[in-house]
Amino acid sequence: MDTKVIGGKIAKARKAMGMSQAKLAQQLFISPQAVGKWERGESMPDITTFNRLTEILGVDLNHFSAGTSTTDNELSTLVKQPVVEASEPSPSSSPGRQVQIDLTAIDLQKGDFAGVTLHKGKFEASSLRGANFAGADLTGTSFDVVDAREANFDDAHLKDCRFSTTDLTGASFRASVLVGTTLHISGQGAQFIGAALTDVQLTKTDLRTTIFEQCVFNNVDFNHCDLQGVCFDGQSFTGVRFNKSALKDVSFRGATLRNVSFTLPFSLTNKSYLAIKTMCFDGASMDKLTYAALKGLRVIDLSKVTVI
């Protein structure tokens, strides 16, 4: 199949619905960058995602066939016919089920899992160093006591996943989507670039060498994490809690903060005052409540902050 032709058809159907790439990505639980790659012909959805696209865009699978051509008028009226459910499904029409796969204590270094669909998978005490999960759907999968250094999770869909005591040094989460995922004593040294994090919990994790760039944080909790020296410049935070986390030298230059709270990990001693003063919000924009809470600490320079 010609990926560029398919990409053009996805873009055409999306625009006919008056839908942005971001809106389509939100309904598919993927990143806007992934939709952009489809439409540019750089990658292509799997069959499960194609089925979901037909539902969202109101077309049938034939629309995406490289050998068919759909006019704008046809596209506006090309709505899938309702499916009549049979009283007893025939074996030939039964969808393939997704079973739980246990990959415990297996050496899977540099394993190729790119684009796979693995729901409720289980990696425990496994070696995943250098493994490739690019573009994979790993919904509900757990990674417990795993060596995942240099693993590739780019464009991966990580919904309701669990990373517990997992070494992610050098692991890449470029343009990945994390929803309801938990990272417990995991995440150190990882690279989150262009990632979307929603309802994510990071707990008791040393994040000093973790890279966050161009990320969007929605309803994310940093619990008892070491964030000293981390750069969050230019990134977006909504409903985020920094709960008793070390924040010395953390930078939020040019960031946007809405409904963000900071609960300090210690009483306000001279040492803690010095640590809080090192946080930088120059050029940041924040809502009135977030601004008021930070101002109440009395030691952070907010003179270059814009209140929105």
N, C-alpha and C positions, 0 to 999 in steps of 0.2 A: 504494500500500500504506500502511496506517495504521501509522506508526512506533510509536505507543504500544501498539497491539495486538501487533505483532511483538516489541516490547521485553518485554511481559508474558509472552509465550510463551518467550522466551529465559530470563527469570528463573525461570519455572516449571520448565523442563527442567533448568536448572542446579541448582535446589534439590532436585529429585527425585533428582539424582545425588549429593546431599550435598556439593556443590562450592562453594567460596567464589568471589567475583568475582576475587580475586587469583589463585587457582589456575587458573581458566579463562583469565585474561589471560596467565598464564605459559605455558600450553600453546599459546596463539595468537600468542605473541611480541608482545603489545600491552600497553598500560598498563591497570591496574585502572580508571582513570578512563574509558577508552574503553568498557569493558564497562558501567560505570555509566550512561554516556550512552545506550547502546543500550537498557538496561532502563528508563530514564526516558523513552524515546521521543524523545530529542533528536537522535539520529542512527541510522544503520542500517548493518549490515555489507554489504560488496559480495558478489557471488555466490560468489567464491572462498572468502571467509570463511564464508559460509553452508554451503558444502559441508564445510568443516573442522568447523564446529559440529555438523553431523549426526554426524560420526565421533566427536567427543569426548563428545557428550551422548546418543548412542545412539538418535537419532530419525531420521525421514526428512524430506525437505524439505516434505512436506505439513503437518507439524506447525506450520510457520511461516506457513502460508497464512492470510491474514486472514479467509478465509471458512470456516475449519474450527474446530471446538471439540474439545479433547482433555481428557477427564476425568483425574483423578489415577490411577485404576486403569488406564485405557488407557495413560497415559504410562509407568507402571511396566513395561508389557509391550511398549511400542512400540519395538522394536529393529529397526534396519535389516536387511533380508534380505541375505545375502552376495551379492556380485556375481559372476556366472559369466562368466569371461572367454571371449570368442569366440576361436577359433583364428586368425581373421583379422579384425581390426577393420574395420568398414565405414566409408567416408568420412564418412557422416553422423554417426557417433558419435565421430569423432576429436576430441579436445580441441584448442582453439585454442592454438597455441604462442606463447611469449613470445620475440620476437626482440630482439636488441640494437639499441638506437636511439641513433644518434650525433647529438647536438645541438651540434656544435662550432661556435664562432664565430658564434653567432646572437644577435640582439637579442631577448631574451625578457622584457623588463621588464614587470612586472605580469602575467605570463602566468598563466593559470588551469589548474593541474594538480591541483586539489583532488580527492582520492579516486582518482587514477589508480593503475594498477599498472604500474610501470616497473622491470623487472628488468635489471640490467647496463646501464643507460643510461649515457650519457657526455656530460657537459657540460664543455666545455673552451674557455677564453677566451670564455665567453659572458656576456652581461649578464642577470642574473636578479634585478635589484633590484626588490623589492616583489612577486616572484612568489609564488603561493599553492600550496603543496604540502600543505595541511591534509588529514590523513587518508590520505595517499598511501602506497602500498607501494613503497619505492624500493630494495628489496633489491639489493645489489651495484652500485649506481650510484655513479659517480665525479664529483666536482666539482673540476676542476683549473684554477687561475688564473681564478677566477670572481668577479664582483661580485654577491654575494648579500645586499647590505645590505637590511634591512627585509623579507627573505623570511619566509614563514610556513611553518614545519614542524610546527605544532601537531598532536598526535595521529598524526604520521607514523611509519611503521615503517622504521627505518634500520638494516637488518642488513647487515653487511659492506660498508658504504659507505666512501668515501674523500673527505675534504675536504682538498685540498692547495693552499696559498697562496690561500685563499678568504676574501674579506672578508665576515664575518658580522655586521658592526656593526648592531645593532638587530634582528637576525634572531630569531625566536621559536621555541623548541622546547618549548612548553608541553605537558606530558603525552605527549611523544614517547618512543619506545623506541629506544635505540641499543644494538645488539649487534654486537660485533666491528668496530665502526667506528673509523676512524683520522682524527685531525685533526692535520695537520702545518702549522704556521704558519697555523692557521685557528682561529676560535672567538672572537677578540677582539670584545668588545662584544655578544656574543649573550646571550640570556636563556633559561636552562634552568630552568623552573619546573614542579615535579611530574614531572620526567623520570626515566626509569629507564636507567641506563648500566651495561652489562655487557660485560666484556672490551674496553673502549674504551681507545685509546691517544691521548693528547694530547702532542704533541712540539713543542718549540721555539716555543711560542705565548705571546703576551702576553695574559694573561687578567685584567689588572688592572681592566678595565671590564666584565668578564663577570659576569652575575648568576646565581647558583645558589640556588634556593629549593626546599625540600621535595623534594630529589632523593634517589635511592638509588643508591649507587656500589658495584658489585660487580666485583672484579678489574680495577680501573681503574688505569692508570699515567699519572702526570703526569711527563713526562720533559723536564728542562731548560726548564720553563715559568716565566713570571713571574707569580706569584700574589700579589704584594704587595697587602695591603689587602682581599683577597677574603674574603667572609663565607660560612662553611659552617655557620652556627648551626643546631642542631636536625636536622641531616641524618645519614644513615646511611652508614657506610663499612665494607666488608668486603673483605679481601684487596686493599687499595689501597696503591700505592707512590707516594710523593712523592720522585722521584729527581732529585737535584741541581737542585731548583727553588727560586726565591726565595720565601721565606715570611714576610717581614717584615709584621707587623701582621695576619696571617691569624687569623681567629677561628673556633673550633670550640665556641663556647658551646652547651651542651646537646646536643651531637652524640653519636652512638654510634659507637665505633671498635673494630673487631675485626680483628686481624691486619693492622695498618697500620704501614708502615715509613716512616721519614724519613731519606733519605740526603742529607747537606748538600752544597751546591755548592762549598764552599770549606773550607780548613783553619780550625781554631778560633783565629782571630785575635781581637783585641779588637773589631774591627768586626763580625765574625760573631757573637760573643757577644751584642752589643747587638741584632743583628737577631733572633736566636733568642729572646731574652727577651721580645720583643714579641708572640709567639704566645700566644693565650688559649684555655684549655681549661676555663674556669669552668663547672661544672655538667655537664661531659661524663661519659659512661660509657665505659669501655674495658676490654678484657681484660688479664690480668696481663702478657702478653708486650709488648703495646703500651705499657703503663704503665712497665714496666721499661726499655724502650728509651728512652723520653722522659726518664725519671728519670736515666738514664745521661748525658744531656747536661748535667745539673747546673745549668742556668740557667733552666729553664722552671718556672713556678709551677704545681704539680699539687695544691695543698692543697685545692682544691674539686672534685677529680675523684672519681668513684665507680668502684672497681675491681669488675668483674663476672666 
